[in-house]
Amino acid sequence: MGERFLLVVFDGLRPDLVRPDTTPNLLRLAAMGTRFARARSVFPSETRVCSATVATGCMPRRHGLVANRLAHPLDAARPGPAGRTVDTAQMPALLELEQELGAPLLERPTLGALLAAAGQELAVLSSGTTGQSHVLNPTAAALGQLTLSAHGAAACSPRGAALLATLDPPPTDAVARAEWIAEVFRTKFLPDPPAATILWLCEPDTSGHYQGLGSPANLAALRRADAAFGRILDDWQAGPMAGTLHIMAASDHGHATITGTVHATPRFAAEPHFAPCRLIPGASGGIVVPGGDAALIAEAAAWLTRQDWIGHVFAADGAELPPGVLPRSAVLVDHPRSAEVLFTLRAGPERAPAGLPGVTLNDGALPIGGGTHGGLTAAEMSIVMILAGPRARRGVLSEWPAGLADIAPTALALLGAPGAADMDGRVLVEALDEAVRPEAAPAPETWEPADGPYRQRLHRTRFGRQTYIDFGQRT
């Protein structure tokens, strides 16, 4: 029996919520294996962007899914509101985009495709949005692999839809959906899983967004998701997979607490000289500049730095960057699908009324006190990563930098399949071999451009050929 790999993602879980009273089973896994203290998300810290990095082992600058709300690549020359925006939460929108582009959604090979080429299989089980499930393995149907979505047969691959027809219907409540999908894995897959499985739980993200970050309802949802995970751990340890299955638990991003609301679109529209441009709002947003007009890019970026509701500002590499603005490459999202100007809303490390550090403005309908993500605060960029299994070191807290892009190459290494060398991530060897030492020490970097009262600071870490984005702040 060959080795197997299971990735369980707790969407939106902050590391400081991994506590004995909320996640005893995640802590149990950590005691069995290696926990990564310096694990990081990607920018923008949005779910589908993160999912694409998990699927490809690459940063957004290479896989091409650069935002949750994506400017349509074929509308780059259309002025103003004539340009379309793709909502990547919706699987039909992604399928339509692929058809219009005549090209794959993700521009790098996925874990599913690489395993298929090696004669192995990936299964995806997700209670996340239909778009999120699709991003984890966009070619599942063509490869004959299984994707099971808790949102119904239309979001499943043919094999997933066939399985769904034999199961009790998924619940409509988000927490119950997470429990349902975890139980499907435990009962239908764990006894003899495929080479690799991704089990994606939509909690504590959904409750954090809508019921208050760190609220009793949010923590209760987290406890239920952890309990469902605990039942998987119980069966894993007691069953035939104990000696062959590696389990990684992770989150895709964290959350910051919303302390205020700003509506960026009308403010931008009130500037007549930006009429040819289009603003895509969000905690992490963008300004699309038709034709990549360098003067307009510089003007738009400079205008953003003068707004008191703005956090970070990045602009296209090669443009004449105004003072205080960083290039998109600084956050590893310099891709043709990225908006010419990127920004985050103002945020900081202060404690929210509920007690959790990390606050932010928001542009949208989420409530004050709710959580959001997409930006660069430490609360959003710090993630959970734990690896346990027959080859993992037990009870270790690793201080080596790590991140989402490292998951796929580590899975391939454990499964003996090729493909990791072409990924941006690395194999997490420190969790597998006590004797291994880094070729070079982690090298912190700080970027701090300023223009008058506006100053932004970006912290990154270089580690070998990898670059990890730690956090950023407007100072």
N, C-alpha and C positions, 0 to 999 in steps of 0.2 A: 504494500500500500504506500503510494507516494505521499510526500508532504502536501499539506493544504494550507490555504491562507484565507482568513476572514477579517475584513475591515468593518468595524461598526462605528458609524458616525453619529454623534449626538449633535445635531445641528445647533449652532449658536451657543455652545457650552463654554463659559468662561472658566479658566483654570481655578480661580478663587472660589468657585461654587462646587468644586470637587472636595467634599468634606464628609466626615463620618455621618452627619445627620442627613445628608442629601444623596450621596452616592457611595454607600458602603461597598457596592459591588465593583465599581471602578477602582476603588482603593484596594479591594481584594485582588483585582487583576494587576495593579501596580506592584503589590507585594510578591506576585508570582513572576514578575518580569522587570522590564526597564521602562522608567518614565523619563520623558524628555522635558527638562525644566525650561529650555529655551526654544520651544517649538513656536513657529510663526505661520501666520496666514500669508496671503498674497494681496496685492493691491490691484484693483479695489477689492476690499474684503466683503465681497458679495457672493451669494450662494452658488450661482451658476458659474461664475468665474472660478471659484474655488473647486467646484465639481470638475471643471475642465482640467484644472491642474492635477487633481487626483487621478483623473482618467488617463492623462498623457505623461505625467511626470515632468511637465514643462511649465514655464512661466507664461503669463498672458501674452508677452511679446512674441512667443513662438506658437502657442496653440490658437490664438486669434479670437477667443471668446472674451472680449475685453471689458464687458460691462453687463449688468443685469438688464439694462435697457440700452439697446445697441442701435446706433445710427445705421440705417440700411446702407450697406456698402455700395449699392448701385445708385444711390441718390446723392453722392458726394458733391455733384455739381449743381444740385437743385437749390435755389435760394430759399431762405426763410422757412416758413411752415410747410412748404411743398415737399420737404424731405420726410420720409417715413422713419418711424422708430419701431424696432423689433422688441417685443416683450418676450424675453427668453424664458419666462416662467411657463409659457404655453407651448406644449409640444407641437401643435399644428403650425404655430408661427415659425418654429425652427425648421420643420419639414418644408414649409413654403420657401423659407430663405434658402435652404439647400437646393431646392429645385430651381429657384431663380438664379442662383449663383452658378449652378452646374458644377458645384465643387463641394467637398465635405465641409461640414460645420466646423470641425476641428482640423487644423492643418498639420498636426503631428499624429503619428500612430498611437492608437489607444491600447490600454491594457487588454481589452477584449480582443482586438485584432492581433496583437502580438502573441497572446496565448493561443488563439486559433491557429496561427501559423506554426506554433510549436506542438500542435495536436492536443491542446488543453482547452479548458473552458472557463469563462467568467459568467457568473450569475449576478444580477442586480435585483435587490428587493428594496423598495423605497416607499416611504410615506410622505416624501417631499412632493413638490409640484410636478406636474407632468413634464414640464421642460427640464427640471432638474434630473428626473429619472432618465430622460432621453440622453442628456449630456454625458452621463456616466458610461454609456455604451451606445453611441449613435448608430452603429451598424449591427446591433444585436439581431435584428430580423434577418438581414442578409447573411449573417454568420451562423444562423440557426441557434443562437444563444438565447438565454432566458432573461427577460426583464419583466418583473412583476411590480406593478404600481398599485398602491392602495386607492387610486383614483379611478379605477375601472379598466375594462378590457381595451378601450381605445388607446390607452397609454401604455399598454403592455406589448411586448413582442408576441408573435403567434404562439410560441411555447408558453409564455407567461399567461396569455389569455386562456389557453387550454387548461392550465393549472387553476386559474382563477375560477373557472366554471365549476370546479369540484369543491370549492371552499365556501364557507359561510361568507356572506357579503361583508365587505369592509365597513367599519363604522364611519359615521360622518364627523364625529368629534375628533379633533387633532390628536389628543393624548391617546384616545382609544385606538386610533389608526396606527400610531407608533407601536402600541402594545400588540395589535393584531399582526403587523408585519413581522415583528420579532418572534411572535409565536409561530407564524408560518415557517420561518427559518428553523426554529427549534424542532418542530415536529416533522417537517417535510424534508429538510435539507441536512440538518446536523448529523443524523445517523450515517450519512454517506455523501458529504458535500462535494461539489465540483472543485477543480483545482483552486479557484479563487471565487470569493463571494464578497460583494459590497452590500451591507445592510445599513440603510440610511434612515435614521429616525428623525422626524420633524420636530421633536422636542429636545431641549427646552426653548427652541427658537420661536415657535408660534405663540406660546403663552407669554414669553418675554416681550414680544412685539405688542400684544394687544391687552395683556392683563397686568402689566407692570413688571419691569425688570427687578428681580429679587423679591417680588411680592409673594404672599402665601400661595397664591394660585400657581405662580411660576415655579416655586420650589416644590409644590405638590406634583406638578407635571414632571419635573425632573426626577423626583423620587419614584414615580410610576415607571418612567422609562428605564431608570437604573434597576428597578426590581425585575422588569422584563429581561434586561440584560443578565441579571443574576440567575434567572432560570436557565439561560443558555450556558452560563458558566458551570452551573451545577451538573447539567447533562454532559457537558464537555469533559469535565473532570472525572465523572463516573462512567463514561462510555468509551467506545473503541477509538475515538478521535483524540484522546488525551495525549497519545504519543506521536501524533502526526500533524495536528492542526495548530497553526500559529494564529493568535488573535491579536489584532491591533485595534485599540479604541482611540478615537480621535474626535476633535471638533473641527469644523471648517473655518470658523471665525468666532470672535467673541461678540460682545454687545456693549454699547455705551448708552447711558440713560438720557432720554430726551428731556431737555429743560426749557426748550422754546421752539417756536415754529417761525420759519421764514418762507416767503413765497418769492422765489428768485425770478421766475419767468416774467411777471409783469414789470419788475424792476429793470430787467434787461431789455424788455420790449419798449420801455420808455426812452431808451437811447436811440434816436433815429438813425444814427450812422451805423448801427449794428443790424439794420433791417435785413441785409442779405444773410445774416447768420441765424442759427437756431440753437437755443439753449435746451439741453436735456437735463431736467431737474433731478435732485436726489441728494442723499447725504454725501454721496460722491457723484458729481455730475460732469457735464461736458458742454462745450460750445463748438458746434460744427461750423466751420468756415468754408463756404463753397470754393472749390478750386484751390484751397490751401493758400489763399492770399496772405503773404507774409506780413504786410502792413496791418491788415485786419486782425491777424493772429496776435500781433504785438499789442495792438490797441485793446483788444478784448482782455488779454491777460493783464495788462496794466490797469484796466478798469476794475477788474476783480480785486486786485491788491488794495484798492482804495475803499473797498466795502467792509464795514465792520462785522458783517455776518460771514465773512469768508475765512476759511482755514488755510489750506494749501492751494497753490496754483502751479500747474505744470503746463508747458507748451511744447509744440512739436520740435523735435531736434532739427537743427538746421535753420530754424527761424532766428531772427534777431531777438533774443530774449530780453524783455525789459528787466530793470533791476528788481531783485526780489523774487524772480520767477525761476523755477528749476525746469530742466528738460524732462520730457516724459520718460526718457531712458533711466532717469534716477530711480524711478519706481518700477522699472522693468515692464513697462506697458507701451513701449514705442512700437506700435504695430499699425499698418495702414487702416485697420478698422477702428482705431481709437479716434475720438474727437480730437480736433487740433489743439484745443485747450481743455485741460482737465482741472477740476477743483474739488475741494471738500468744504463742507460747512464748518463753521467755527466750533471747536471742541477743545477739551482740556482734561487734565487728570483729576480735577476736583471731585470730591465725594458728592453723590446725589443724595437727596433727602432719605432714600431708603438705605443709604450707608455704603453703597458700592462705588469705588472710584471710577471715574470716566464719565464725562457728560458731553453732550453735543446738541447743536441745533438740528432740526429736521425740516425737510420740505415735503410735506405730504399729510396724510390723514391719520397717522399713528398718534396715540394720545401722549400728552405730557406725562412723564413717568414711565412710559413704555421704553423698550429697548430698540435700538437700530444699529446698523453697521454699514460698512462701505468705506469708512474713513481710515485714518492712520493712528488713532489713539492706541496706547498700549492695551486698553480694554478691548479693542476690536482685533488687534493683530496677534495677541497672545492666545495660543490654542492648547488644547489637551492632546497629547500623544503618548500612548503606552503600548509596548509590544511584549507579549508573553507567549510562551510555547516551548516545545521540547528543546529548541536551540537557543532560546533567549536567556540572557543572564538574569538571575533572580534578585529582586530587592535592590535594584540599582537606580540611582538618580543621575542621569547623564546631564552634564553641563555643556556638552557640545551643541553648537547651533543645529537646528533641524527645522523641517517645514513640510508643507503639503506636497511639494514636488518630490520629496524623498520616499513617499509611500509606494508608488508604482515600481521604482527600481528595487526597493527592498523586497516587494512581493515577487518580482521576477527572479531575484537572486535566491530566495527561499525555495522557489519552484523549479529552479534550474533551467529557466527559459531565457533566451537572449533578448536584447533590446535596451537594457539599462544604460549602456554606454552612450547612446544617442539622446538621453534625456538630460534635462537641466538638473534634476535631483541626483542624490547619491544614495548608495546602499548604506543603511544605518548599521555599519559594522560594529560600532561601539556597543550595540545591544547584543551582539552575537559572539564576540571574541574579547575576552578580558585582556589579552596581551596586545591588542592593536593600539597604536598611538597615532595621533594626527600628524600628517606630514608638516603642517605649519600651524601655529597657534591662531585662533580666531582673531581677525583684525577689524576692530571697530572703525567705522567711518561716520563723520558728522558733516552734513551739508547745511550751511546756514546763510542763505542770501537775504539781503535786506534792501529796503527802499524807504527811507524816512522812518515813519512809525511802524511800517509793515516789516515783519521779520518772520520767516518760517525756518524750522529746524527739522531735518530728516536724519534719523539714525539707522544705519545699515551695518551688517557684519559680513565681511568676506571670510570664507572658510574654504581653502583650496580653490577650486574653480567655481564654487557656489557663492551666490550673494543672497543674504537673507535681509528682509526689511523688518527692522525691529519696531519702530514707531516714529511718529512725527508730531509736531505741535507748532501752532502759531504762537510766538512768544511776544 
